[in-house]
Amino acid sequence: MSLNAAGRARAILKGSPLFFDTETTGLSGNAEIVEIGIVDAEGKTLLESLVRPLGRIPYEATAIHGISNGMVRDAPTWAEVWPEVSQLFIGRRVGIFNAEFDLRMMRQSHQQHGLPWEDLGGSAFCVMKMYARHYGERLGIQNAKWQSLQKAGQQCGIALPNSHRAVDDARLACAVFRHMAGLVESV
């Protein structure tokens, strides 16, 4: 018997997952991570760091997340941040809103810095896809379309904004996930 989305969320929360988000130089095949945020299952910040990319941050990306080239000038590179990130991920499930995108950005940043890629595999789960299932179950429809993080937060009545800053968005993804599990207290 398959668990519904809320039951699956409760089961995952028992393992104290982390929630992760990135901001990037864009969407392309050579885009890089410029900020990373990781929070625990209660929304407490474990890691928040700007990341200095090898290339420049285009104006279009800065217009979305507000991170400028000047802001990352003295930030650590992805190669310098990754050891701390990987230590946090060891043995943990990692929730990511639109996991496909953030995992691709991690893989690309790894490649650009000459780091070997180790797929998170079964430890990563997509909060966006799980929320679509949850949202559909609530509405009584199958194959509900994916919702943006901002819409998911609004639909759950969560006051946290989708600020397009990594730790804020990781915290909002965590709150959406907790709401799915029936834990509606604010984070």
KAJOHU-V487647 format. One record per helix or strand. SS is the DSSP state (@ for helix, = for strand). FROM is the first residue (numbers start at 1). LEN is the number of residues. If there is no record, write none. Layout:
SS FROM LEN
SS FROM LEN
//
This chain:
@ 5 9
= 18 7
= 33 7
= 45 6
= 52 1
@ 59 7
@ 69 4
= 77 1
@ 78 12
= 94 3
@ 99 14
@ 121 3
= 124 3
@ 127 13
@ 149 7
@ 166 15
//
